[in-house]
Amino acid sequence: MSTSGCEYCSNYVYDEELDSYSCGVDMDEDDYERLLAGRHAEGCPFFAAGDEYQVVKHQAI
């Protein structure tokens, strides 16, 4: 999954219980299996580029 650039995805969220980052997308078993098997030529279909400015703007309020 490292080829999809998870660390730059807005769905890559920190889980305090696990003390690590993980994908926040609600995938079903078939989607997850396809992702792990690498059957997406273009990468992760759930990738959404994180908007750093939106995060900072939200924190400033």
N, C-alpha and C positions, 0 to 999 in steps of 0.2 A: 504493500500500500504506500510505500514511501515515494513512488513515482508520481503520485497524484498531488503532492505538495500539501499534505494535510496541515502543516504548520501555518500555511497562508490562507486556510479556509475559515470562513466565519462560522462553520459548523463544528470546528475543532474547539471543544470547550473543556475547561478544567473541572474535574470531578473531585470534590473535597473528600468524599468517602474513600475513593480509591487512591487519592493523592497523586493523580496523574491526569494527563489530557486524553480525551477520547472523542470519537465522532458523535455528535449530538443528533444525527439524522435518525429518524425512526424507520429503519429498514426492515423488510421482512426477510425470512430465511433465504429466499431465492436471490434477492438483491445482494445480500451479504456474501453468499456463496460465489456469485458472479464476480464480485469485487475482489475477493480473495484469490479466485482462480485467474484473475487478470484478463478476463474476457471483454474488457472495455478498452478498445484500441486508443480512444481519445483520453483515457483516464477516468477518474471518478465522475459518474453522471450527477452526483449531488454536490460537486464542488461549487462554492460560491465565494468569490474573492472577498476577503475581509476588508472593510473600509475603516482604516485607522482614524481618519478624521471624524467619522460618525461616533466612534467609541470615545474619543476625546471630547467631542461636543456634548455627548450624553453625560460624561463625568463632570463637566463644567457647570451643569445646571444645578 
